[in-house]
Amino acid sequence: MTRDRNPTRQDNAARIRAEMLDSFDEELEEEIDDERLAHLLDDASDHPEVSTLKRSVYFKELFRLQRELVKLQDWIQTKGEKAVIIFEGRDAAGKGGVIKRITQRLNPRVCRVVALPAPSEREKGQWYFQRYTPHLPARGELVLFDRSWYNRAGVERVMGFCTEDDVEEFFRSAPEFERMLVRSGIKLIKYWFSISDHEQHFRFEMRIHDPLKQWKLSPMDLQSRVRWEAYTKAKESMLEHTHIPEAPWWIVEANDKKCARLNCISHLLTQFPYQEVVRPEVELPARTHHPDYCRTPIPDEMHVPKRF
């Protein structure tokens, strides 16, 4: 039996480059998918591409920022910092897209996403903030909330799932709750993603016509179109009552998805005094060989069929 030849340094370099390109292709696939969505609508030409960025510029900046996010992650883990990032905004405003780009290259043990479902009957009987507190970070963790306790000031208020007294109590409690988090050592950053009525309508139409995206449309999403003005008033009231020095709101203009992603990530990085963590050089140890070692054959029926 002939033994496979050992790969040369040149072979390894080619493989490493191919793996890196494959990783970049994940992001390219996302962008191609966006283009595919645009062509699903007959009237797509009536809604021209709003991005002012060339694709090459977008990818170059995104990968640069993602490298910085890795440095931020290492710094948070090494220094034992704690951070909470809240993402709120209109339905279809692009919150999920920016969260995906932030977490794409990060360690899920350090950076995790919290997206809670509707409260259970038991949770409805708890202190309002109680269902969120178990998800707060420990030392060395970064937590991204894809919607948060601000549901009370938004969807719950507009849809009548709570009383106006509940909302007023929330406006009294939320700033104090957030000040407690900050005093405990948690860095709290809050983003509101803002899009126009016309842009949200277009994105909903794309989801309706795309079987791969229809799961993103919930009854609550559809009601957000009907109650656009009510949501606007609720948002304005929320910002007025909860924009505090310890945890201010930051508004992300999100009609241009690509710019919104880059602007948000770039701003997020400026909120931390992070530095690159110098790590010792890693050397791959040699594999130990035993002359009597023999791999046990795997039965053919256990293999996944090779269809590609």
Disulfide bonds with the S-S distance in Angstrom:
none
